[in-house]
Amino acid sequence: MGIALLVYLTDGVIAGLRDQPKKFKAYQWMISTAYMFGWFFSFMNWSAYNEIIFPNNFKGEATMIFGIDGYPALPPNPLWKKSIYIPADGIFITASTEVDALNSYRFKRANGDKLPGDFSMSFNNSYSCFKNNKGISHLSFNVGADPTGVEQAALAALCNQINNGQLQTNHVLSPLIMAEKENSYLSVQGKGLSALPDAVGDLRVKEVILTSNGFVSIPKQILMIQGLETLLTGYNPITDLTGDIYQMKDLKRLSLNNTGVRNITADLSSLSNLMEIDLSGNKLHNLPEQVKTLPNLKELEINNNAFKDFTFVDSRVQNLEVLYLHSNRIQGFTGETKHLRQLKELLIFDNEIDSLPDNIKDLRSLEKLEIWDNPISYISPKIAELTKLRNLILDDDNLTAEQKRNLKEWLPYCAIDFQTRSRK
């Protein structure tokens, strides 16, 4: 409507000057010139960009942090360009907001050289300070190096200052604490975190989800949370469970799935409330000894590893009630089953088991057995002693009709699901 009105008024002015050729031509030139200048300024404003300049030999992580009061504002943009110099430590902090920055970015080194081909940038990142919904808005850069945690450490340190009232930020985030029934939990899944501010230790939550981040160990702030019962740390590059985890006296469930953990050197023997531990997806051949020191371990998940037998079992895990052992390389039931007389649920599908021998009777408390996707061709009559078994799933590719009939007679109160793998 504005453009239509402008054209209408312009046409009216020009129409009134048709009988005055000199004025008519002058107005034509004036309007054309104004249009060209307007178009030029609009185009240049649209083409404006930030030129991010790195030190000549810079390599590693860098970040631009916005909206921190007390730091310099972004430089002006003469000729539609802002030149921003990244300091040697890679941490650039400004009081300006991302709105004050230009939309387009170009990059180079101080000497004018181009950055390497493996340079990367991440937009619109937010880091939570975990207190009063305050946070930090930032851009992330990586110049040809593996992440080192420099950026995360800087963000955590700034948040500590913000939470202590030493700095102010204008960035506000949605709450990260969620409520479910009577419990509250914290979820920072997939946030790219590798460091946390100290305020996390003051949270009052029952569950923390750290899944899919960059933590190489359990953060000390998590260990300080009072009353924490569930900790999920899957898909983080944790290779050794160390430190002061013994402080987590209320912990009931711990997940370290797909972390790459190989060792557990932390003392777990005092964690009397820890009943469930998940070590699945870690290419383990043996069960870390410290796991066996858990006094009340009831559920153990070690599926998707490289176990070949039951030799990891001894009297220290005799209270196990649930064992997930599927997707390993188990070849048979060995004598260690005598220590699993309290076991109620066994998932051992997708292995290499070809028979259920006499010692299957050791699992006298078993209620559920999933053993499909195994080439089973023999089942001992001793399985009849599993009088509590109510659900059984197995393949019948290598079983005769008589064997299947016998199994039904031996387990009259069990729902048996025969699957034929060759037909699937």
C-alpha positions as CSV (number, residue, x, y, z in Angstrom):
1,M,0.0,0.0,0.0
2,G,2.9,2.4,0.8
3,I,4.5,1.7,-2.6
4,A,1.2,2.2,-4.4
5,L,0.6,5.5,-2.6
6,L,4.1,6.7,-3.4
7,V,3.6,5.9,-7.1
8,Y,0.2,7.6,-7.1
9,L,1.6,10.8,-5.6
10,T,4.7,10.7,-7.9
11,D,2.4,10.3,-10.9
12,G,0.3,13.2,-9.7
13,V,3.3,15.5,-9.4
14,I,4.7,14.6,-12.8
15,A,1.3,14.9,-14.5
16,G,1.0,18.5,-13.2
17,L,4.4,19.4,-14.9
18,R,3.8,18.0,-18.4
19,D,3.4,21.5,-19.7
20,Q,6.7,22.5,-18.2
21,P,9.3,20.3,-19.9
22,K,12.3,21.6,-17.9
23,K,10.7,21.0,-14.5
24,F,9.3,17.7,-15.8
25,K,12.8,16.5,-16.8
26,A,14.4,17.8,-13.5
27,Y,11.8,15.9,-11.5
28,Q,12.4,12.8,-13.6
29,W,16.2,13.0,-12.8
30,M,15.5,13.7,-9.1
31,I,13.1,10.7,-8.7
32,S,15.4,8.4,-10.8
33,T,18.4,9.4,-8.7
34,A,16.5,8.9,-5.4
35,Y,15.3,5.5,-6.6
36,M,18.8,4.4,-7.6
37,F,20.3,5.6,-4.3
38,G,17.5,3.8,-2.4
39,W,18.0,0.6,-4.3
40,F,21.8,0.9,-3.8
41,F,21.5,1.4,0.0
42,S,18.9,-1.4,0.3
43,F,21.1,-3.8,-1.7
44,M,24.3,-3.0,0.3
45,N,22.4,-3.3,3.6
46,W,21.1,-6.7,2.5
47,S,24.6,-7.7,1.5
48,A,26.2,-6.5,4.8
49,Y,28.3,-9.1,6.6
50,N,30.4,-9.9,9.6
51,E,34.1,-10.5,8.8
52,I,35.4,-12.9,11.5
53,I,39.2,-12.6,11.7
54,F,41.3,-15.3,13.4
55,P,44.9,-15.1,14.5
56,N,47.3,-16.4,11.9
57,N,48.2,-19.6,13.6
58,F,44.9,-20.2,15.4
59,K,43.7,-23.8,15.7
60,G,41.0,-25.2,17.8
61,E,37.7,-24.1,19.4
62,A,36.5,-20.5,19.4
63,T,33.3,-18.8,20.4
64,M,31.4,-15.5,20.1
65,I,29.4,-14.8,23.3
66,F,26.6,-12.2,23.2
67,G,24.7,-10.1,25.6
68,I,27.2,-9.9,28.6
69,D,27.0,-6.5,30.2
70,G,30.2,-4.7,30.9
71,Y,32.0,-6.0,27.8
72,P,32.6,-3.9,24.6
73,A,29.8,-3.6,22.0
74,L,30.4,-4.9,18.5
75,P,32.3,-2.5,16.3
76,P,30.5,-0.2,13.8
77,N,30.0,-1.4,10.3
78,P,31.5,1.1,7.9
79,L,30.7,0.2,4.3
80,W,28.3,-2.5,5.5
81,K,30.9,-4.7,7.1
82,K,31.8,-5.5,10.8
83,S,35.3,-6.6,11.4
84,I,35.5,-8.9,14.5
85,Y,38.9,-10.1,15.7
86,I,39.0,-13.3,17.6
87,P,41.6,-13.2,20.5
88,A,44.3,-15.7,20.9
89,D,42.4,-17.8,23.4
90,G,39.4,-18.0,21.1
91,I,36.9,-16.4,23.4
92,F,35.2,-13.2,22.1
93,I,32.7,-11.6,24.5
94,T,30.5,-8.7,23.7
95,A,27.6,-6.8,25.3
96,S,25.8,-6.7,21.9
97,T,23.1,-9.2,21.1
98,E,23.0,-11.5,18.1
99,V,20.3,-9.1,16.8
100,D,23.0,-6.4,16.6
101,A,25.2,-8.6,14.5
102,L,24.8,-8.9,10.8
103,N,23.2,-12.0,9.2
104,S,26.0,-13.0,7.0
105,Y,29.5,-14.2,8.0
106,R,32.9,-14.4,6.2
107,F,36.1,-15.8,7.7
108,K,39.8,-15.3,7.2
109,R,43.1,-15.1,9.1
110,A,44.7,-11.8,10.1
111,N,47.1,-12.1,7.2
112,G,44.3,-12.6,4.8
113,D,44.7,-16.3,4.3
114,K,41.6,-18.6,4.0
115,L,40.7,-20.9,6.8
116,P,41.3,-24.7,6.3
117,G,38.6,-26.8,4.7
118,D,37.7,-28.5,8.0
119,F,36.6,-25.2,9.5
120,S,33.1,-25.4,11.0
121,M,30.6,-23.1,12.6
122,S,27.4,-23.6,14.6
123,F,24.7,-21.0,14.9
124,N,22.1,-20.0,17.5
125,N,23.6,-21.9,20.4
126,S,22.3,-21.4,24.0
127,Y,24.1,-22.4,27.2
128,S,22.0,-22.6,30.3
129,C,23.2,-21.2,33.6
130,F,20.7,-23.4,35.4
131,K,19.5,-20.6,37.7
132,N,16.7,-18.1,37.2
133,N,16.3,-19.2,33.6
134,K,19.5,-17.3,32.7
135,G,21.6,-18.4,29.8
136,I,24.3,-17.4,27.3
137,S,23.8,-17.0,23.6
138,H,26.8,-17.8,21.5
139,L,28.3,-18.9,18.2
140,S,30.7,-21.8,18.0
141,F,33.7,-22.2,15.7
142,N,36.2,-24.9,15.2
143,V,39.4,-24.4,13.2
144,G,40.8,-27.7,12.2
145,A,41.0,-29.5,15.5
146,D,39.2,-31.9,17.8
147,P,37.1,-30.4,20.5
148,T,39.1,-29.5,23.6
149,G,36.4,-28.2,25.9
150,V,37.8,-24.6,25.9
151,E,34.5,-23.1,24.9
152,Q,32.5,-25.1,27.4
153,A,34.8,-24.2,30.2
154,A,34.5,-20.5,29.3
155,L,30.7,-20.7,29.2
156,A,30.6,-22.5,32.6
157,A,32.9,-19.9,34.2
158,L,30.8,-17.0,32.8
159,C,27.6,-18.7,34.2
160,N,29.2,-19.0,37.6
161,Q,29.8,-15.3,37.6
162,I,26.3,-14.6,36.3
163,N,24.8,-16.8,39.0
164,N,26.9,-15.0,41.7
165,G,25.7,-11.6,40.5
166,Q,29.1,-10.5,39.2
167,L,27.8,-10.3,35.6
168,Q,24.5,-9.8,33.8
169,T,23.1,-11.5,30.8
170,N,20.1,-10.5,28.7
171,H,19.5,-14.1,27.4
172,V,16.6,-15.9,29.0
173,L,15.9,-19.6,28.4
174,S,12.9,-21.9,29.0
175,P,13.2,-23.9,32.2
176,L,15.2,-27.2,31.9
177,I,13.6,-28.7,35.0
178,M,10.6,-30.8,34.2
179,A,8.0,-32.2,36.5
180,E,6.5,-35.7,36.1
181,K,4.0,-36.9,38.7
182,E,5.7,-36.3,42.0
183,N,9.2,-36.2,40.8
184,S,11.2,-33.6,38.9
185,Y,14.0,-34.3,36.4
186,L,16.7,-32.4,34.4
187,S,17.2,-33.2,30.8
188,V,20.0,-31.8,28.7
189,Q,20.1,-34.6,26.2
190,G,22.0,-33.7,23.0
191,K,23.0,-30.2,24.0
192,G,26.7,-30.6,23.1
193,L,27.8,-30.1,26.7
194,S,31.1,-31.1,28.2
195,A,31.1,-28.7,31.2
196,L,28.5,-27.5,33.7
197,P,28.2,-24.5,35.9
198,D,28.3,-24.9,39.7
199,A,24.6,-24.1,40.1
200,V,23.7,-27.6,38.8
201,G,24.9,-29.0,42.1
202,D,22.2,-27.1,44.0
203,L,19.3,-28.5,41.9
204,R,16.7,-30.7,43.6
205,V,15.8,-33.3,41.1
206,K,15.3,-37.1,41.2
207,E,16.6,-37.8,37.7
208,V,19.3,-36.3,35.4
209,I,19.6,-37.1,31.7
210,L,23.0,-36.3,30.2
211,T,22.6,-38.5,27.2
212,S,24.4,-37.7,23.9
213,N,26.8,-34.9,25.0
214,G,30.6,-34.7,25.3
215,F,31.3,-35.5,28.9
216,V,34.4,-37.6,29.5
217,S,33.4,-38.3,33.1
218,I,30.5,-37.7,35.4
219,P,30.5,-33.9,36.2
220,K,31.4,-33.1,39.8
221,Q,28.2,-30.9,39.9
222,I,26.1,-33.9,39.3
223,L,27.7,-35.7,42.2
224,M,26.6,-32.9,44.5
225,I,22.9,-33.2,43.7
226,Q,21.2,-34.3,46.9
227,G,18.6,-37.1,46.6
228,L,19.4,-38.0,43.0
229,E,18.0,-41.4,42.1
230,T,18.5,-41.9,38.4
231,L,21.5,-40.8,36.3
232,L,21.6,-41.5,32.5
233,T,24.9,-40.8,30.8
234,G,24.7,-42.8,27.7
235,Y,26.4,-41.8,24.4
236,N,29.1,-39.8,26.1
237,P,32.8,-40.5,25.6
238,I,33.3,-41.9,29.2
239,T,35.9,-44.6,29.3
240,D,36.5,-45.0,33.0
241,L,34.1,-44.4,35.9
242,T,36.2,-42.7,38.5
243,G,35.9,-40.0,41.1
244,D,33.6,-39.5,44.0
245,I,30.5,-41.3,42.8
246,Y,30.4,-42.9,46.3
247,Q,28.8,-39.7,47.4
248,M,25.6,-40.5,45.5
249,K,24.0,-42.5,48.3
250,D,20.5,-42.2,47.0
251,L,21.3,-43.4,43.5
252,K,19.1,-46.3,42.3
253,R,19.8,-46.4,38.6
254,L,22.9,-45.7,36.6
255,S,23.2,-45.9,32.8
256,L,26.6,-45.9,31.0
257,N,25.4,-47.4,27.8
258,N,27.3,-46.7,24.6
259,T,29.9,-44.6,26.4
260,G,33.0,-46.7,25.6
261,V,33.6,-47.4,29.3
262,R,36.1,-50.2,29.9
263,N,37.1,-49.7,33.5
264,I,35.4,-48.8,36.7
265,T,38.0,-47.8,39.3
266,A,35.5,-45.9,41.5
267,D,34.4,-47.6,44.7
268,L,30.8,-48.7,44.3
269,S,30.6,-50.9,47.4
270,S,28.9,-48.2,49.5
271,L,26.1,-47.5,47.0
272,S,23.5,-49.7,48.8
273,N,20.6,-48.1,46.9
274,L,22.0,-48.7,43.4
275,M,19.9,-51.6,42.0
276,E,20.2,-51.1,38.3
277,I,23.2,-50.5,36.1
278,D,23.3,-50.4,32.3
279,L,26.6,-51.1,30.5
280,S,25.2,-52.1,27.2
281,G,26.9,-51.2,23.9
282,N,30.4,-50.9,25.2
283,K,32.2,-53.8,23.5
284,L,32.9,-55.4,26.9
285,H,34.4,-58.9,27.1
286,N,34.3,-59.1,30.9
287,L,32.2,-57.4,33.6
288,P,34.2,-54.8,35.5
289,E,34.9,-56.1,39.0
290,Q,33.6,-53.0,40.8
291,V,30.1,-53.8,39.5
292,K,30.1,-57.0,41.5
293,T,30.7,-55.1,44.7
294,L,27.3,-53.4,44.5
295,P,25.6,-54.8,47.5
296,N,22.0,-54.7,46.2
297,L,22.4,-55.1,42.4
298,K,19.1,-56.4,41.0
299,E,19.2,-55.5,37.3
300,L,22.2,-55.7,35.0
301,E,22.1,-54.7,31.3
302,I,25.2,-55.8,29.4
303,N,23.5,-56.5,26.0
304,N,25.3,-55.5,22.8
305,N,28.7,-56.3,24.0
306,A,31.2,-59.1,23.3
307,F,30.5,-61.7,26.1
308,K,31.1,-65.3,25.1
309,D,29.9,-67.2,28.2
310,F,28.7,-66.8,31.8
311,T,32.1,-66.7,33.4
312,F,31.5,-63.1,34.5
313,V,29.0,-64.5,37.0
314,D,30.0,-65.4,40.6
315,S,28.4,-65.4,44.0
316,R,28.7,-61.6,44.3
317,V,25.8,-61.2,41.8
318,Q,23.6,-63.9,43.2
319,N,20.8,-61.4,44.0
320,L,20.3,-60.5,40.3
321,E,16.7,-60.6,39.2
322,V,16.9,-59.2,35.7
323,L,19.8,-59.8,33.2
324,Y,19.9,-58.4,29.7
325,L,22.5,-60.4,27.8
326,H,21.1,-60.3,24.3
327,S,23.2,-59.4,21.2
328,N,26.5,-60.8,22.5
329,R,28.4,-63.9,21.5
330,I,27.2,-66.3,24.2
331,Q,27.7,-69.9,23.0
332,G,26.1,-71.8,25.9
333,F,24.9,-72.1,29.5
334,T,28.0,-72.8,31.7
335,G,28.1,-73.8,35.3
336,E,28.1,-70.3,36.6
337,T,24.3,-70.4,36.3
338,K,24.2,-71.8,39.9
339,H,24.7,-68.2,41.1
340,L,21.6,-67.0,39.3
341,R,18.9,-68.7,41.3
342,Q,17.1,-65.4,42.1
343,L,17.0,-64.5,38.4
344,K,13.4,-63.7,37.2
345,E,14.0,-62.3,33.7
346,L,16.6,-63.3,31.2
347,L,16.9,-61.7,27.7
348,I,19.5,-63.7,25.9
349,F,18.3,-63.6,22.3
350,D,20.7,-62.9,19.3
351,N,23.5,-65.1,20.5
352,E,25.1,-68.4,19.5
353,I,23.5,-70.8,21.9
354,D,22.6,-74.3,20.4
355,S,21.3,-76.1,23.4
356,L,19.7,-75.7,26.8
357,P,21.7,-78.2,29.0
358,D,20.8,-79.7,32.4
359,N,22.0,-76.7,34.4
360,I,19.2,-74.6,33.0
361,K,17.4,-75.9,36.1
362,D,19.6,-73.6,38.2
363,L,17.4,-70.7,37.1
364,R,14.6,-71.9,39.3
365,S,13.1,-68.4,39.9
366,L,12.9,-67.6,36.2
367,E,9.6,-66.1,35.0
368,K,10.6,-64.8,31.5
369,L,13.1,-66.2,29.0
370,E,13.7,-64.7,25.6
371,I,16.2,-66.9,23.7
372,W,15.0,-66.5,20.1
373,D,17.6,-65.9,17.3
374,N,19.7,-68.7,18.6
375,P,20.3,-72.0,16.8
376,I,18.9,-74.2,19.6
377,S,18.6,-77.9,18.6
378,Y,18.5,-79.5,22.1
379,I,16.5,-78.8,25.3
380,S,17.1,-80.7,28.5
381,P,14.1,-82.2,30.3
382,K,15.5,-80.5,33.4
383,I,13.8,-77.3,32.1
384,A,10.6,-78.8,33.6
385,E,12.0,-77.7,37.0
386,L,11.4,-74.1,36.0
387,T,8.0,-74.1,37.5
388,K,7.7,-70.3,37.7
389,L,8.4,-69.8,34.0
390,R,5.5,-68.1,32.4
391,N,6.9,-66.6,29.1
392,L,9.3,-68.3,26.7
393,I,10.2,-67.2,23.2
394,L,12.6,-69.3,21.1
395,D,13.2,-70.3,17.5
396,D,12.0,-73.7,16.2
397,D,14.1,-73.9,13.1
398,N,16.3,-76.7,14.5
399,L,13.6,-78.4,16.8
400,T,11.6,-81.4,15.8
401,A,7.9,-81.7,16.3
402,E,8.5,-84.1,19.1
403,Q,10.8,-81.7,20.9
404,K,8.2,-79.0,20.7
405,R,5.5,-81.3,22.1
406,N,7.8,-82.3,24.9
407,L,8.5,-78.7,25.8
408,K,4.8,-77.9,26.1
409,E,4.4,-80.9,28.4
410,W,7.3,-80.0,30.5
411,L,6.1,-76.4,30.9
412,P,2.3,-76.7,31.1
413,Y,1.8,-73.2,32.6
414,C,4.2,-71.4,30.4
415,A,3.1,-69.4,27.3
416,I,5.6,-70.6,24.6
417,D,6.1,-68.6,21.4
418,F,7.9,-70.6,18.7
419,Q,9.4,-68.4,16.0
420,T,10.8,-69.6,12.7
421,R,13.7,-67.4,11.7
422,S,14.0,-68.8,8.2
423,R,10.6,-67.5,7.4
424,K,11.3,-64.0,8.6
